[in-house]
Amino acid sequence: MIAILEAGRAGLLSKAHWLNNLLAGVIVGVVALPLAMAFAIASGAKPEQGLYTAIVAGGLTSLFGGSRVQIAGPTGAFIVILAGITGKYGIGGLQIATLMAGIMLLLMGLTKLGGVIKYIPDPVIVGFTSGIGVIIFVGQWKDFLGLSPAAGAEHFHEKFWALAQAFPGLHVETTLLGGLTLAVLWISGRILKRVPAPLVAMLIATCAQWQLEWDGVATIGSAFGGIPQQLPQFRLPAISVSEVLQLIGPAFTIALLGAIESLLSAVVADSMAGTKHDANQELIGQGIANICSPLFGGFASTGAIARTATNVRNGANSPLAGIVHILTLIGIVMLLAPYASLIPLSALAAILFVVAYNMSELHRFGHMLRTAPKPDVAVLLITFLLTVFGDLVIAVNIGVMLASLLFMKRMSEAVGIERQAHDVVREELDDADFTLPANTVVFAMEGPFFFGAAARLESALEVIHGHAEILVLRLEKVPFIDATGLQSLWDLLDNCKRHKTRLILCGARPNVFEKLRRAGLVGQVGKSNVLDRIQQIAQDMSKK
């Protein structure tokens, strides 16, 4: 259900809840101001485009999303991807890719794929978020230190080396302003609990540069010419078929990461606010937001965990806070835009340092390294290293693939296939009179009969051929069977026929029995050899 309609039905849009949501929205709008500009600059866009993204996408997500308290806008997780797209295709290419990603997100929501995202395991998520944190941190050295690295570096190690070579030429005044911003962020975050630390730090650094007028300090004015004092304007981007084909991969990357980030943020909001989001509706809302954002000068948007948490902590309980947050941003743009030209880029870089630290989740990363099983640690490190030194999409894909293979290996090992002695079967049935024919071998399976367990069945049964007249395979504890499992039963049946062994399938659940029937196994084994209960074997023999 659309969150704002659900909130209305729950009575959360009534006057009694206005004040809390109003205050929360204003605070989140103030918090979003420096972050939106910083994320835009780091993504290769203009600072005002970050504000337009927060306004357009943030408002639409609040109106059409599936979480009552979700705050959307530009985020740190997108920086690496968007900067790469902007560098290769320009800001126009980024906006087209965003629009395409919005369509993909919308389709994902409409086709009910919202629940699939939660199956991405923790080692993969922690690995790539930590990797993104490292890339953001290193990527901000240039503005924080006032460096002028050599152009042309594409990969992380090349950029790192270029920055290291440029380090002797750091700009002292720029570095001092960046250091001042970091200090204010640390101090104000501990003293001024109700005032957004990024805003305080940015204002102090801006006032310092305004008073000192240090030469050579890059500001929004010197780098971008300031921020226009106007609302975002509708503009349809020029789209060609060749661009669409080139941008399918980047668009999918934006959609995948946007879906993961927004649903993670919604889960965090649920845990803090005691709500329950609609994952599919959240993807629909994010899709609408990303379709419209580039049409008004913005770029990719997703759920912002830090801003959403700030929203909840300040008393928000409905999408009204999200609407107030964008109205706050609009008011700031219309009234204070001329003063933004004084903001030092080193101050925004310092803010992104903190974002990178929070994203890296060092404590969680270290805890997983120390306590997780070795295969999970391997997935974590591989995903992390591929994110930093390779490509985020490749990192996520390989991480998920490795985690899936690891899961299947563990599942196959959890499948039990054991030979049961006749007295064990008798004790299980609690029937002292139960007997099985002589030269009868009983095997019991427990767990899903899928391709990962098929080889184990063949290995367990190969020793009995030629030594048994009757082979009983108990399937009571098999919840499902796949095509490979069915083929294994066909192979088993063929081997039994060659050795003149009677095969009896016993206790198959209705869903498993239906698959056996549709595969033709019931007919080939013979209905008399497909039994509901193992007791029927003794009854059948007594009749004979």
PEWOHU-V810622 format. One record per residue. PSI is psi in whole degrees, -180 to 180 (none if undefined). OMEGA is omega in whole degrees, -180 to 180 (none if undefined). D_LAST is the distance of its C-alpha to the last C-alpha in whole Angstrom. Layout:
psi->PSI omega->OMEGA d_last->D_LAST
psi->PSI omega->OMEGA d_last->D_LAST
This chain:
psi->145 omega->176 d_last->62
psi->129 omega->-170 d_last->66
psi->-39 omega->-177 d_last->67
psi->-33 omega->176 d_last->71
psi->-40 omega->179 d_last->69
psi->-40 omega->178 d_last->67
psi->-38 omega->178 d_last->70
psi->-43 omega->179 d_last->71
psi->-28 omega->179 d_last->69
psi->0 omega->178 d_last->69
psi->16 omega->-176 d_last->72
psi->-6 omega->177 d_last->73
psi->6 omega->-180 d_last->76
psi->165 omega->-177 d_last->78
psi->-28 omega->-178 d_last->81
psi->-23 omega->-177 d_last->80
psi->2 omega->-176 d_last->79
psi->-45 omega->-172 d_last->81
psi->-49 omega->-180 d_last->83
psi->-44 omega->-179 d_last->80
psi->-33 omega->178 d_last->79
psi->-49 omega->-179 d_last->83
psi->-42 omega->180 d_last->84
psi->-42 omega->-180 d_last->80
psi->-42 omega->179 d_last->81
psi->-45 omega->-179 d_last->85
psi->-44 omega->-180 d_last->84
psi->-36 omega->177 d_last->81
psi->-41 omega->178 d_last->83
psi->-41 omega->178 d_last->86
psi->-39 omega->-176 d_last->83
psi->-25 omega->-175 d_last->82
psi->-61 omega->-179 d_last->85
psi->-34 omega->-178 d_last->86
psi->-43 omega->-179 d_last->82
psi->-42 omega->179 d_last->82
psi->-42 omega->-179 d_last->85
psi->-44 omega->-180 d_last->84
psi->-37 omega->179 d_last->81
psi->-48 omega->-179 d_last->82
psi->-44 omega->-180 d_last->85
psi->-24 omega->180 d_last->82
psi->0 omega->180 d_last->80
psi->10 omega->180 d_last->83
psi->176 omega->177 d_last->84
psi->153 omega->-177 d_last->87
psi->-36 omega->-179 d_last->87
psi->-26 omega->178 d_last->88
psi->-31 omega->173 d_last->84
psi->-41 omega->178 d_last->83
psi->-42 omega->179 d_last->84
psi->-38 omega->178 d_last->83
psi->-45 omega->180 d_last->80
psi->-37 omega->-178 d_last->80
psi->-55 omega->-174 d_last->81
psi->-55 omega->-176 d_last->79
psi->-39 omega->179 d_last->76
psi->-42 omega->179 d_last->76
psi->-44 omega->-178 d_last->77
psi->-36 omega->177 d_last->74
psi->-41 omega->178 d_last->72
psi->-35 omega->-178 d_last->73
psi->-39 omega->-171 d_last->73
psi->0 omega->-178 d_last->70
psi->-179 omega->-177 d_last->68
psi->9 omega->178 d_last->65
psi->135 omega->-177 d_last->66
psi->-33 omega->-169 d_last->69
psi->13 omega->-180 d_last->71
psi->136 omega->172 d_last->70
psi->125 omega->-177 d_last->74
psi->160 omega->179 d_last->73
psi->-167 omega->176 d_last->76
psi->144 omega->-180 d_last->77
psi->163 omega->180 d_last->75
psi->-31 omega->-179 d_last->75
psi->-27 omega->-177 d_last->72
psi->-16 omega->-169 d_last->73
psi->-49 omega->-176 d_last->76
psi->-47 omega->-179 d_last->75
psi->-49 omega->-174 d_last->73
psi->-37 omega->178 d_last->76
psi->-39 omega->178 d_last->78
psi->-42 omega->179 d_last->77
psi->-44 omega->-180 d_last->76
psi->-43 omega->-180 d_last->80
psi->-32 omega->-177 d_last->81
psi->-38 omega->-173 d_last->79
psi->-4 omega->-178 d_last->80
psi->171 omega->-178 d_last->82
psi->-30 omega->176 d_last->82
psi->-42 omega->177 d_last->82
psi->-38 omega->178 d_last->79
psi->-41 omega->-179 d_last->77
psi->-37 omega->177 d_last->78
psi->-43 omega->178 d_last->76
psi->-38 omega->178 d_last->73
psi->-45 omega->179 d_last->73
psi->-44 omega->178 d_last->73
psi->-40 omega->178 d_last->70
psi->-37 omega->177 d_last->68
psi->-42 omega->178 d_last->69
psi->-42 omega->179 d_last->67
psi->-44 omega->179 d_last->64
psi->-41 omega->179 d_last->64
psi->-44 omega->179 d_last->64
psi->-38 omega->177 d_last->61
psi->-41 omega->178 d_last->59
psi->-43 omega->-178 d_last->60
psi->-30 omega->179 d_last->59
psi->13 omega->173 d_last->56
psi->43 omega->178 d_last->55
psi->6 omega->-178 d_last->55
psi->-33 omega->-179 d_last->57
psi->-16 omega->-176 d_last->54
psi->-34 omega->-175 d_last->53
psi->-31 omega->-176 d_last->56
psi->-10 omega->180 d_last->55
psi->1 omega->173 d_last->53
psi->121 omega->-172 d_last->55
psi->160 omega->-177 d_last->55
psi->-44 omega->-180 d_last->58
psi->-34 omega->179 d_last->59
psi->-46 omega->-179 d_last->60
psi->-48 omega->-180 d_last->62
psi->-39 omega->-180 d_last->64
psi->-47 omega->-176 d_last->64
psi->-29 omega->176 d_last->66
psi->-38 omega->176 d_last->68
psi->-40 omega->177 d_last->69
psi->-41 omega->177 d_last->70
psi->-40 omega->178 d_last->72
psi->-42 omega->179 d_last->74
psi->-44 omega->-179 d_last->75
psi->-43 omega->179 d_last->76
psi->-44 omega->-178 d_last->78
psi->-51 omega->-179 d_last->80
psi->-36 omega->-178 d_last->81
psi->-20 omega->-179 d_last->82
psi->-2 omega->178 d_last->84
psi->-39 omega->-176 d_last->86
psi->-53 omega->-178 d_last->88
psi->-34 omega->-178 d_last->90
psi->-38 omega->-176 d_last->90
psi->-4 omega->-178 d_last->92
psi->39 omega->-178 d_last->94
psi->161 omega->176 d_last->93
psi->75 omega->-177 d_last->93
psi->158 omega->178 d_last->90
psi->141 omega->-179 d_last->90
psi->165 omega->174 d_last->89
psi->-12 omega->-180 d_last->86
psi->132 omega->-179 d_last->83
psi->-47 omega->-176 d_last->80
psi->162 omega->-175 d_last->77
psi->-48 omega->-176 d_last->77
psi->-32 omega->178 d_last->78
psi->-42 omega->178 d_last->81
psi->-41 omega->180 d_last->82
psi->-44 omega->-179 d_last->82
psi->-38 omega->179 d_last->84
psi->-40 omega->178 d_last->87
psi->-39 omega->179 d_last->87
psi->-39 omega->179 d_last->88
psi->-31 omega->-179 d_last->90
psi->-7 omega->-174 d_last->92
psi->-40 omega->180 d_last->92
psi->-20 omega->-179 d_last->96
psi->24 omega->-178 d_last->97
psi->150 omega->-178 d_last->96
psi->115 omega->-172 d_last->98
psi->-47 omega->-177 d_last->99
psi->-41 omega->178 d_last->100
psi->-44 omega->-180 d_last->96
psi->-39 omega->179 d_last->94
psi->-42 omega->178 d_last->96
psi->-40 omega->177 d_last->95
psi->-43 omega->178 d_last->92
psi->-40 omega->176 d_last->92
psi->-43 omega->180 d_last->94
psi->-44 omega->179 d_last->91
psi->-43 omega->-180 d_last->88
psi->-44 omega->180 d_last->90
psi->-39 omega->177 d_last->91
psi->-43 omega->-177 d_last->87
psi->-44 omega->-176 d_last->86
psi->-50 omega->-176 d_last->89
psi->-30 omega->178 d_last->89
psi->-22 omega->-180 d_last->85
psi->-25 omega->-177 d_last->85
psi->-49 omega->-176 d_last->88
psi->81 omega->-174 d_last->88
psi->-31 omega->-175 d_last->85
psi->-5 omega->-179 d_last->85
psi->130 omega->-178 d_last->87
psi->119 omega->-179 d_last->85
psi->-41 omega->180 d_last->86
psi->-38 omega->180 d_last->86
psi->-45 omega->180 d_last->88
psi->-46 omega->-178 d_last->91
psi->-43 omega->-180 d_last->91
psi->-41 omega->-179 d_last->91
psi->-41 omega->-180 d_last->94
psi->-43 omega->179 d_last->96
psi->-39 omega->179 d_last->95
psi->-44 omega->178 d_last->97
psi->-37 omega->179 d_last->100
psi->-45 omega->179 d_last->100
psi->-36 omega->180 d_last->101
psi->-38 omega->-179 d_last->103
psi->-42 omega->-174 d_last->105
psi->-29 omega->179 d_last->105
psi->51 omega->179 d_last->105
psi->134 omega->178 d_last->104
psi->145 omega->175 d_last->104
psi->-1 omega->178 d_last->101
psi->118 omega->-179 d_last->99
psi->132 omega->178 d_last->96
psi->172 omega->176 d_last->96
psi->-36 omega->179 d_last->94
psi->-47 omega->-178 d_last->97
psi->-30 omega->-177 d_last->98
psi->-34 omega->-173 d_last->95
psi->-3 omega->-179 d_last->94
psi->16 omega->179 d_last->97
psi->-173 omega->-179 d_last->96
psi->128 omega->179 d_last->93
psi->140 omega->179 d_last->94
psi->68 omega->-177 d_last->95
psi->162 omega->178 d_last->93
psi->159 omega->178 d_last->89
psi->139 omega->-179 d_last->87
psi->141 omega->179 d_last->88
psi->132 omega->177 d_last->85
psi->122 omega->-180 d_last->85
psi->119 omega->-179 d_last->82
psi->148 omega->176 d_last->82
psi->123 omega->-176 d_last->82
psi->130 omega->176 d_last->79
psi->158 omega->-179 d_last->78
psi->-40 omega->-179 d_last->75
psi->-40 omega->178 d_last->75
psi->-41 omega->179 d_last->76
psi->-44 omega->180 d_last->73
psi->-40 omega->180 d_last->71
psi->-31 omega->-172 d_last->72
psi->6 omega->179 d_last->72
psi->-46 omega->180 d_last->68
psi->-54 omega->177 d_last->67
psi->-38 omega->180 d_last->70
psi->-41 omega->179 d_last->69
psi->-38 omega->178 d_last->65
psi->-47 omega->179 d_last->66
psi->-44 omega->-178 d_last->68
psi->-45 omega->-179 d_last->66
psi->-49 omega->-179 d_last->63
psi->-38 omega->178 d_last->65
psi->-41 omega->179 d_last->67
psi->-46 omega->-179 d_last->63
psi->-49 omega->-175 d_last->62
psi->-43 omega->-177 d_last->66
psi->-39 omega->-180 d_last->66
psi->-33 omega->173 d_last->63
psi->-43 omega->179 d_last->63
psi->-41 omega->179 d_last->67
psi->-36 omega->177 d_last->65
psi->-42 omega->177 d_last->62
psi->-43 omega->179 d_last->65
psi->-41 omega->179 d_last->67
psi->-44 omega->-178 d_last->64
psi->-31 omega->-179 d_last->64
psi->-38 omega->-173 d_last->68
psi->-8 omega->-178 d_last->68
psi->26 omega->180 d_last->65
psi->-180 omega->176 d_last->64
psi->114 omega->-176 d_last->61
psi->161 omega->174 d_last->62
psi->107 omega->-173 d_last->60
psi->-41 omega->-178 d_last->59
psi->-41 omega->178 d_last->59
psi->-33 omega->177 d_last->62
psi->-40 omega->177 d_last->64
psi->-37 omega->177 d_last->63
psi->-46 omega->179 d_last->65
psi->-43 omega->178 d_last->68
psi->-34 omega->177 d_last->68
psi->-47 omega->178 d_last->68
psi->-42 omega->-179 d_last->70
psi->-43 omega->-178 d_last->73
psi->-21 omega->173 d_last->72
psi->-42 omega->-175 d_last->73
psi->-30 omega->-176 d_last->76
psi->-50 omega->180 d_last->78
psi->-20 omega->178 d_last->79
psi->-14 omega->179 d_last->80
psi->29 omega->174 d_last->83
psi->2 omega->-179 d_last->83
psi->-166 omega->179 d_last->81
psi->-157 omega->-170 d_last->78
psi->143 omega->-178 d_last->74
psi->155 omega->174 d_last->73
psi->178 omega->177 d_last->71
psi->131 omega->-177 d_last->70
psi->111 omega->-174 d_last->72
psi->-47 omega->-176 d_last->71
psi->-44 omega->-180 d_last->74
psi->-36 omega->177 d_last->76
psi->-43 omega->178 d_last->73
psi->-40 omega->177 d_last->73
psi->-40 omega->179 d_last->77
psi->-47 omega->-178 d_last->76
psi->-43 omega->-178 d_last->74
psi->-28 omega->-178 d_last->76
psi->15 omega->170 d_last->79
psi->6 omega->-180 d_last->77
psi->141 omega->176 d_last->76
psi->10 omega->179 d_last->73
psi->166 omega->178 d_last->73
psi->-9 omega->177 d_last->74
psi->-37 omega->179 d_last->77
psi->-39 omega->178 d_last->78
psi->-37 omega->178 d_last->77
psi->-43 omega->179 d_last->79
psi->-35 omega->180 d_last->82
psi->-40 omega->180 d_last->81
psi->-32 omega->176 d_last->82
psi->-35 omega->176 d_last->85
psi->-44 omega->178 d_last->87
psi->-40 omega->178 d_last->86
psi->-44 omega->179 d_last->88
psi->-41 omega->180 d_last->91
psi->-45 omega->180 d_last->91
psi->-43 omega->-176 d_last->91
psi->-28 omega->-175 d_last->94
psi->-36 omega->-169 d_last->96
psi->6 omega->-177 d_last->96
psi->-41 omega->-179 d_last->95
psi->-30 omega->-177 d_last->98
psi->-14 omega->-178 d_last->98
psi->-21 omega->-179 d_last->95
psi->-17 omega->-178 d_last->97
psi->-9 omega->-175 d_last->98
psi->123 omega->178 d_last->95
psi->140 omega->177 d_last->94
psi->-28 omega->179 d_last->91
psi->-30 omega->177 d_last->91
psi->-42 omega->178 d_last->90
psi->-36 omega->177 d_last->87
psi->-39 omega->178 d_last->86
psi->-40 omega->177 d_last->86
psi->-40 omega->180 d_last->84
psi->-27 omega->173 d_last->82
psi->-45 omega->180 d_last->82
psi->-41 omega->177 d_last->80
psi->-45 omega->-180 d_last->78
psi->-41 omega->179 d_last->77
psi->-45 omega->180 d_last->76
psi->-38 omega->180 d_last->74
psi->-34 omega->-175 d_last->72
psi->-22 omega->179 d_last->72
psi->57 omega->-175 d_last->70
psi->-40 omega->-179 d_last->71
psi->-43 omega->-180 d_last->70
psi->-40 omega->178 d_last->66
psi->-48 omega->180 d_last->66
psi->-40 omega->179 d_last->67
psi->-41 omega->179 d_last->65
psi->-38 omega->178 d_last->62
psi->-39 omega->-176 d_last->63
psi->-35 omega->-167 d_last->63
psi->-21 omega->-176 d_last->60
psi->154 omega->174 d_last->58
psi->151 omega->-175 d_last->55
psi->-41 omega->178 d_last->56
psi->-37 omega->178 d_last->54
psi->-37 omega->176 d_last->56
psi->-39 omega->178 d_last->59
psi->-44 omega->178 d_last->59
psi->-43 omega->179 d_last->58
psi->-51 omega->-176 d_last->61
psi->-40 omega->179 d_last->64
psi->-44 omega->179 d_last->62
psi->-44 omega->179 d_last->63
psi->-50 omega->-177 d_last->66
psi->-38 omega->178 d_last->68
psi->-35 omega->177 d_last->67
psi->-45 omega->-177 d_last->68
psi->-49 omega->-171 d_last->71
psi->-9 omega->-179 d_last->72
psi->-116 omega->-175 d_last->70
psi->139 omega->-176 d_last->69
psi->-42 omega->-179 d_last->67
psi->-45 omega->178 d_last->65
psi->-42 omega->-180 d_last->63
psi->-48 omega->-179 d_last->63
psi->-44 omega->-179 d_last->61
psi->-47 omega->-180 d_last->59
psi->-40 omega->178 d_last->58
psi->-46 omega->179 d_last->58
psi->-41 omega->-180 d_last->55
psi->-46 omega->179 d_last->54
psi->-42 omega->179 d_last->54
psi->-37 omega->179 d_last->53
psi->-44 omega->178 d_last->50
psi->-40 omega->178 d_last->49
psi->-41 omega->179 d_last->49
psi->-44 omega->-179 d_last->47
psi->-37 omega->177 d_last->44
psi->-44 omega->179 d_last->44
psi->-38 omega->178 d_last->44
psi->-42 omega->-180 d_last->41
psi->-36 omega->178 d_last->39
psi->-23 omega->-180 d_last->40
psi->-15 omega->180 d_last->39
psi->125 omega->-179 d_last->35
psi->129 omega->175 d_last->33
psi->106 omega->-176 d_last->30
psi->150 omega->177 d_last->29
psi->135 omega->-177 d_last->26
psi->128 omega->174 d_last->24
psi->157 omega->-176 d_last->23
psi->-39 omega->-179 d_last->20
psi->-28 omega->176 d_last->23
psi->-42 omega->178 d_last->25
psi->-40 omega->-180 d_last->22
psi->-43 omega->179 d_last->21
psi->-38 omega->180 d_last->25
psi->-41 omega->-179 d_last->25
psi->-12 omega->-178 d_last->23
psi->48 omega->-178 d_last->24
psi->101 omega->-176 d_last->21
psi->-23 omega->-178 d_last->21
psi->-5 omega->-177 d_last->18
psi->129 omega->177 d_last->16
psi->151 omega->175 d_last->14
psi->151 omega->178 d_last->13
psi->152 omega->177 d_last->11
psi->154 omega->179 d_last->14
psi->36 omega->176 d_last->17
psi->131 omega->179 d_last->16
psi->132 omega->-178 d_last->19
psi->129 omega->172 d_last->20
psi->139 omega->178 d_last->24
psi->134 omega->176 d_last->25
psi->144 omega->176 d_last->28
psi->117 omega->-179 d_last->31
psi->174 omega->-178 d_last->34
psi->133 omega->179 d_last->34
psi->81 omega->-178 d_last->33
psi->-179 omega->-172 d_last->36
psi->-29 omega->180 d_last->38
psi->-23 omega->-178 d_last->39
psi->-9 omega->-175 d_last->36
psi->-44 omega->-179 d_last->34
psi->-35 omega->180 d_last->35
psi->-37 omega->178 d_last->34
psi->-46 omega->-179 d_last->31
psi->-41 omega->-180 d_last->31
psi->-38 omega->-178 d_last->33
psi->-32 omega->-173 d_last->30
psi->-14 omega->-173 d_last->27
psi->-21 omega->-177 d_last->29
psi->-12 omega->-172 d_last->29
psi->-12 omega->-177 d_last->25
psi->133 omega->-180 d_last->24
psi->-6 omega->-178 d_last->23
psi->3 omega->-178 d_last->22
psi->141 omega->175 d_last->19
psi->-32 omega->-179 d_last->16
psi->131 omega->174 d_last->15
psi->119 omega->179 d_last->18
psi->124 omega->177 d_last->18
psi->111 omega->-178 d_last->21
psi->127 omega->-175 d_last->22
psi->17 omega->-176 d_last->25
psi->-33 omega->-175 d_last->26
psi->24 omega->176 d_last->29
psi->109 omega->-175 d_last->30
psi->-29 omega->177 d_last->33
psi->165 omega->179 d_last->33
psi->139 omega->180 d_last->32
psi->-175 omega->-175 d_last->35
psi->-38 omega->180 d_last->35
psi->-38 omega->176 d_last->35
psi->-42 omega->177 d_last->32
psi->-42 omega->179 d_last->30
psi->-36 omega->177 d_last->32
psi->-38 omega->177 d_last->30
psi->-36 omega->175 d_last->27
psi->-46 omega->179 d_last->27
psi->-41 omega->178 d_last->29
psi->-42 omega->179 d_last->26
psi->-43 omega->179 d_last->23
psi->-42 omega->179 d_last->25
psi->-40 omega->178 d_last->25
psi->-39 omega->179 d_last->22
psi->-39 omega->180 d_last->21
psi->-36 omega->-178 d_last->24
psi->8 omega->179 d_last->22
psi->44 omega->177 d_last->19
psi->133 omega->178 d_last->18
psi->125 omega->179 d_last->15
psi->128 omega->178 d_last->17
psi->125 omega->175 d_last->16
psi->126 omega->-169 d_last->19
psi->133 omega->169 d_last->19
psi->21 omega->-179 d_last->22
psi->135 omega->176 d_last->24
psi->161 omega->-177 d_last->27
psi->-42 omega->-179 d_last->28
psi->-36 omega->177 d_last->31
psi->-43 omega->179 d_last->29
psi->-40 omega->-179 d_last->26
psi->-39 omega->178 d_last->29
psi->-37 omega->176 d_last->30
psi->-40 omega->-180 d_last->27
psi->-46 omega->-178 d_last->26
psi->-29 omega->179 d_last->30
psi->-9 omega->179 d_last->30
psi->3 omega->-177 d_last->27
psi->-36 omega->-179 d_last->24
psi->-43 omega->180 d_last->22
psi->-40 omega->-177 d_last->22
psi->-40 omega->177 d_last->22
psi->-34 omega->-177 d_last->19
psi->130 omega->-176 d_last->17
psi->-30 omega->-180 d_last->16
psi->-14 omega->-179 d_last->13
psi->9 omega->174 d_last->14
psi->100 omega->-170 d_last->17
psi->152 omega->177 d_last->16
psi->-39 omega->-176 d_last->19
psi->149 omega->-179 d_last->18
psi->-24 omega->179 d_last->16
psi->-27 omega->-178 d_last->15
psi->-20 omega->179 d_last->12
psi->-47 omega->180 d_last->11
psi->-40 omega->179 d_last->10
psi->-40 omega->-179 d_last->9
psi->-41 omega->-179 d_last->7
psi->-36 omega->-180 d_last->5
psi->-32 omega->178 d_last->5
psi->-35 omega->-179 d_last->4
psi->none omega->none d_last->0
